[in-house]
């Protein structure tokens, strides 16, 4: 996926204006958070830490993103972990409202789990969304997704009873090696019946290549 230089510069300028301090640290492939929640996340080889940033999301929440990627020598990302710590600002009363259709336990914490396939070019999302900011940040570091066809496993842990803070981990893979598209595995697609098995494997790989400890 190509992102224009103008778009990248625009995002970096916006980030400079609305950036917030990063409070988590990373050493090698281990990310340490001392609050909301206090955890350590360790990622397996060959995932490489390529940086993180923080910003105000949609003018309502603090967001801090960190990225661990498995990419080729040209910066094409085959798979990656995107870790996001997010919490609503004191100026509002919003809460996170997920329908927990599936819950998994990772390191003693409960995560709401859902998976989806997507064509990034066809569905890029809002320019100021966390996903658009993630892609722009990665592009600024010389990385891009290997193709527009991706599949993602989202894992969300609600940190507090008030449901105003969350830890979100997204594990993303290039879908193109399967010879399928997001449209193929969507409801009504030619390979829709394969999605339960595909997504099951995706969740297994997402949890296998990371370790959460407290």
DAHU-V76355 format. One record per pair of residues at least 6 apart in sequence whose ideal C-beta (glycine too) atoms are under 7 Angstrom apart, sorted by the first residue. I is the first residue (numbers start at 0). GAP is how many residues later the second one is. D is the distance in Angstrom with one decimal. If there is no record, write none. Layout:
<<I:GAP:D> <I:GAP:D>>
This chain:
<<0:119:5.6> <0:120:6.5> <0:143:5.6> <0:144:5.1> <0:147:5.4> <2:132:6.4> <2:133:6.3> <2:136:4.5> <6:129:6.5> <7:128:5.5> <7:131:5.4> <7:132:5.5> <10:122:6.2> <10:125:3.8> <11:128:6.1> <14:38:6.2> <14:40:5.4> <17:37:5.3> <17:38:4.6> <18:34:6.9> <18:35:6.1> <18:36:5.5> <19:34:4.6> <19:35:6.4> <19:36:6.4> <19:42:5.5> <20:33:6.7> <21:30:6.1> <21:32:4.9> <21:42:5.7> <22:41:6.9> <23:7:6.0> <23:8:6.4> <23:9:4.7> <23:40:6.3> <23:42:6.7> <23:61:6.7> <24:7:5.1> <25:23:5.2> <25:40:6.4> <28:13:6.1> <28:14:4.6> <28:18:6.1> <28:20:6.2> <28:39:6.5> <29:10:6.0> <29:12:4.6> <30:9:7.0> <30:10:4.6> <30:35:5.7> <30:52:6.2> <31:8:5.2> <32:6:5.3> <32:52:6.5> <35:49:6.4> <35:51:6.2> <35:123:5.1> <35:129:4.9> <36:120:6.9> <36:122:5.0> <36:130:5.9> <37:176:6.4> <38:173:5.8> <38:174:7.0> <38:175:5.4> <39:173:4.9> <40:42:6.4> <40:169:6.0> <40:171:5.6> <41:168:6.8> <41:169:4.6> <42:25:4.7> <42:38:5.9> <42:166:6.3> <42:167:5.1> <43:165:4.3> <45:24:5.3> <46:21:4.2> <46:22:6.6> <46:23:5.4> <46:34:6.4> <46:162:6.8> <47:20:6.5> <47:21:5.9> <48:19:5.4> <49:17:5.2> <49:19:5.5> <49:91:5.2> <49:93:6.3> <50:16:6.4> <50:90:5.7> <51:12:6.7> <51:13:5.7> <51:14:3.7> <51:15:6.7> <52:12:6.0> <52:84:5.6> <53:8:7.0> <53:9:6.5> <53:10:4.1> <54:8:5.8> <54:78:6.5> <55:6:6.5> <56:6:4.3> <56:29:6.8> <56:73:5.7> <57:70:6.8> <59:28:6.1> <59:29:6.0> <59:32:5.5> <59:34:6.0> <60:25:5.5> <60:26:6.2> <60:27:5.0> <60:28:6.2> <61:24:6.8> <61:25:5.3> <61:27:6.6> <62:21:6.0> <62:23:4.8> <62:67:5.8> <63:20:6.9> <63:21:4.5> <64:17:6.5> <64:19:5.1> <64:69:5.9> <64:72:7.0> <65:17:4.6> <66:13:6.2> <66:15:5.7> <66:71:6.3> <67:12:6.4> <67:13:4.4> <68:8:5.1> <68:11:4.2> <68:74:6.0> <69:8:5.3> <69:9:4.8> <69:10:6.5> <70:6:4.6> <70:7:6.5> <70:72:5.7> <71:6:7.0> <74:67:4.7> <74:68:4.5> <74:69:6.1> <75:68:6.3> <75:70:4.2> <76:66:5.6> <76:67:6.7> <76:68:5.2> <76:69:5.8> <77:68:5.5> <77:96:5.2> <78:93:6.5> <78:94:4.5> <78:95:6.8> <79:92:5.3> <80:88:6.5> <80:90:5.6> <80:129:6.5> <81:52:5.8> <81:88:4.4> <81:90:6.6> <82:86:5.4> <83:46:6.5> <83:84:4.4> <84:82:5.9> <85:80:5.3> <85:82:6.5> <86:77:6.1> <86:78:3.9> <87:6:4.8> <87:76:4.7> <94:67:6.8> <94:68:4.3> <94:69:5.8> <95:62:6.0> <95:67:4.9> <95:70:5.4> <97:14:5.0> <97:58:6.1> <99:12:4.5> <100:13:6.7> <101:11:4.7> <101:12:6.7> <102:7:5.4> <102:8:6.8> <102:9:5.9> <102:10:6.7> <103:7:5.4> <103:9:4.9> <105:49:7.0> <105:101:6.2> <105:106:5.1> <106:105:3.2> <106:106:5.7> <106:107:6.5> <107:106:6.5> <108:48:5.1> <108:103:6.6> <109:47:6.6> <110:44:4.2> <110:45:6.1> <110:46:4.9> <111:44:4.6> <112:40:7.0> <112:42:5.5> <112:90:6.3> <113:40:5.3> <114:36:6.8> <114:37:6.7> <114:38:4.8> <114:84:4.1> <114:87:5.5> <114:88:6.5> <115:36:6.0> <116:34:4.4> <116:58:5.9> <116:65:3.9> <116:68:5.0> <116:69:6.9> <117:32:5.8> <117:34:7.0> <117:64:5.1> <118:29:5.2> <118:30:5.7> <118:62:6.7> <118:63:4.7> <119:25:6.5> <119:28:4.6> <119:30:6.2> <120:27:4.2> <123:8:6.6> <124:6:5.0> <124:7:5.4> <125:6:6.5> <137:6:6.8> <144:29:6.9> <145:28:4.3> <145:30:7.0> <146:27:5.4> <146:29:4.3> <148:26:4.1> <148:27:5.1> <148:32:5.3> <148:33:5.8> <149:22:5.5> <149:23:6.8> <149:24:6.3> <149:25:5.5> <150:22:5.5> <150:24:4.8> <150:51:5.9> <151:18:5.5> <151:19:6.8> <151:20:4.6> <152:18:4.5> <152:49:4.9> <152:50:5.4> <152:53:4.2> <153:14:6.8> <153:16:5.2> <154:14:4.4> <154:51:7.0> <155:10:5.6> <155:12:5.0> <156:9:6.5> <156:10:4.5> <157:8:5.6> <158:6:4.1> <158:7:6.1> <158:8:6.3> <170:35:3.6> <172:29:6.7> <174:7:6.6> <179:11:5.2> <182:6:5.4> <183:6:5.3> <183:7:4.3> <184:6:5.2> <184:7:6.1> <184:9:6.4> <184:10:4.4> <184:13:6.5> <185:6:6.5>>
